[in-house]
Amino acid sequence: MLEVEINYSNVKSPLNSVEYLPIYSVITNIKLALNTSSSCVIKAATGAGKSSVVPLELLGEDWIKDRKIILVEPRRIAARSVANWMAKTLGESIGQSVGYRVHLDTKVSESTIVEVVTEGVFVNKLLSDPELLDTACVIFDEFHERSVDLDLSLSLLKECQEVVRDDLKLIIMSATIDTSQISLYLDNAPIIESEGRSYPVDILYEPGTNSDLLSYSFYSDLLLAVVNSVIDVINNYQGSILVFLPGVGEIKRVLTLLSNKLPSDILVLPLYSGLSREDQELAIAPSDSTRKVVLSTSIAESSITIDGVNIVIDSGLIRRPTFNSKNGMESLETIFVSQASADQRAGRAGRTKPGVCIRLWDSHKKLQKVIEPGILREDLTPTVLNLAAWGYVDLSSLNWLTPPNVSLFNNALDLLVSLGCINDSGITAKGRTVRSLPVHPRLGSMVYEAKKVDMLHTATFVAAILSEKDFINYPNRLSQSDIFYRLEACLNRSVYPGTINKYGLKRVKDYANSMHSGNTVSFNTSSLGKLLMYAYPDRVAKSIGEGRFITINGVEVSLLDHDTLYNCPYIIVLNSGGTNRINKVYLAHEITTSDLYDRFKTTMEWSSELIYDKNRSMFRLHKEYKLGAIVLKSETLNKIPTDLYQSLLISYLSKNGLSTLNWDKKCNSFVDRVNFLNRIDKDKFPDFSSTALIADLNWLKPFITSGGIDLLSALKGLLGWDRLKLIDELAPTHIVVPSGSNIPLDYSTGEVILKVRLQELFGLTVTPVVYNNQVPITIHLLSPASRPIQITKDLKSFWDNTYIDVKKDLKGRYPKHHWPDNPYQATPTNRVKGKGKKQRH
């Protein structure tokens, strides 16, 4: 395995670029590696120039053979930025030798030989041309981000190399990757390391809050700390500031908090993926002498450079998508950054001169080394459909760098089968059409079905709205979750005067028109609910009161009090988020009862179960007409048909145990006697424990009638006549004592117990026995008041050794009773009271 680390001092740029970049020091080694291997791994620190230099430097290699180099970037802004830099380096306009392809924006020509694309675009290219015949080299940049598309692309590309394109070159690049893991995966690909171009960065820790991440006060405390830190930096440092925040909401909140608190010559700019291209370029553009405060999501961690920044304020948080396979919903969760990301963020402060990074957390806090790959936590539905288009529906068919989460994979597979995109033979014709659409397979399925009901135009706009960020500005969107009003806004109707993000609305329109161009005068919304159910059949939800709803999958969601859908009987949830306990609904639409029944009439079904009425000591039949977890209607009956009662009771007892049955003394005694004998002879007598009896309840069914259950007969039916007779002989229910009383024996504790008043055993010299005179009975001797006074298995020993002391005590407590000195010769008696007088205790 080749590992190279070279000092780059005094090395000249082959391209004679305006500025020197450290990656030039290892270009020769990269070329040597690719001449002897199909792959290589480049680890180059922040600022090395790997993204913009490596593709251009490889163009003169013999193995290029008039084919393209494809550079895969994680984000649109990075793809455009890198492509423009390379074009500028060559002295050309973008779209000539260097071009880019990102969603809804392409700048390439027939002369383009270096193409910068986003990960999703590359997956589509690979699936449409599995051999990549026009491509000589693929470069995965910022590989440490490990998106789902990136992992899938790597696996497919590796197979492409092995099966049909052994001449295809693959380069993995990042500043923070585990090079040994990837090199091993790529058959011991050479590892080449380069220094970065960075200056010293002082790391300062200033905890923004002591609250827990999930606490109510955490975010308000942290954002206030961010604002105070910005103000402090402005007053005490020179240079521009890059602030890392977890999401758009926090960026907008900090923008508001900073208003009127900074000098007028300070430019405060947001930076996130949902901004227009012009606003993004404004944030990253060089500023002459104007100081900037750029408030950014993790988009600024890598791939793009913001000139003039030498101070970073890091909130320490990142927001990432996470899919819950139990409820079928994806949400954004906020977590602490990894150590790798924290280092990457800090590095942005030292690109042009010494800098400072202020971390708003405690220095003792332990961060994860890296964030787990998206393939372990995100929705895999698009991935599984792409995999099926490649020819696989089995998780193990492909050689993965990190195998996908099995539960998420199976969940995605089940959904695609239910949508009709995959069957036992693989991807279906519908699946291929759905996969070709630039939307999630759920939405693709809706667009596919919309053609059949003359709603294609409406469907493409719905799909676009649900694929892009909501263009209704915060907080107005909180009171209006209905997607219908977004459709109205797309028709330029003033539904939300002054509250619409015009760039967001334009993106939705462009997105929709990329799938199907049509008039924008009106939409067919008469069956909008039906249309949405093609995409989200599992997201139909029924109101359970106070703005709360339960979905088919049993997930509880909620609307805000003033939402227009608050009192709807049924809605379909299109976008939600929040805690695992209750999800907040962000986008939804009302579902009419008739549409619901039309769509799911073959899925709805009656379910019946017994409920035990403790007050009346009886079972009642509860019936529910259900759609998944949604109860559409219900009824409770007292009279139950015998055959139904039998099957339901068996099911009820299997779940709840046998304790609800009428276990009278005779039933309990019989079971205890059988279990006593089973402990002695397991071959002859069955196990009558609760576990054994409930394991197979068919023995009980014939004895269940509408009038009740003959439990004792059912239990005896398990044994047969011969064994019943033997049980009576070996384990009798009662025993006759010398006084003439017929007293029951207790087998419940595992031994045989006789509870008897001491006076009833006068004259008895031998301990009674059962089971063919083999098992002595344990005698609990009682006082005249039936209180325990002694326990023995040796009656003779008791008379001879203990009786004399017991007699003294009993004589004092019960003086009216006869307590003979010689119990062997005394007459046994079952009298409780003295003659004619009340016994004194």
ABEGO torsion letter per residue (X at the ends): XBBBBBBABGBBBAAGBABBBAAAAAAAAAAAAAAABABBBBBBBBGAGAAAAAAAAAAABAAAGGBBBBBBBABAAAAAAAAAAAAAAAGBBBGBABBBBBBGBBBBBAABABBBBBAAAAAAAAAABAAGAABABBBBBGAAAGBAAAAAAAAAAAAAAAAABAABBBBBBBAABBAAAAAAAAGGBBBBBBBBBBBBBBBBBBBABABBAABAAAAAAAAAAAAAAAAAAAAABBEBBBBBBABAAAAAAAAAAABGABBAABBBBBBBAABBAAAAAAAABBBBABBBBBBBBAAAABGBBBBGBABBBBAGBBBBBBBBAAAGBBBBBBBBBBAAAAAAAAAAAAAABBBBBBBABBAABBBBABBBBAAAABBAAAAAAAAAAAGBABAAABBBABBBBAAAAAAAAAAAAAAGABBAAEBBAAAAAAAABABBAAAAAAAAAAAAAGAAAAAAAAAAAAABBBABBOAAAAABABAAAAAAAAAGBBABBGABBAAAAAAAAAAAAAABBBBAABBBAAAAAAAAAAABAAABBBBAEGGBBBBAAGBBBBBBAABAAAABABBBBABBBEBAABBBBABBBBBBAAAAAAAAAAABBBBBBBBBBAAAGBBBBBBBBBBEABBABBBBBABBBAAAAAAAAAAAAAAAEAAABBBBAAAAAAAAAAAAAAAABAAABBBABAAAAAABAAAAAAABBAAEBBAAAAAAAAAEAAAAAAAAAABBABBBBAAGBBBBBBAAAGBBBBBBBAAAABGBABBBBBGGGABBBBBBBBBAAGBBABBBABAAAAAAAAAAAAAAAAAAABAABBBBABAAABBBBABABBBGBBBBX
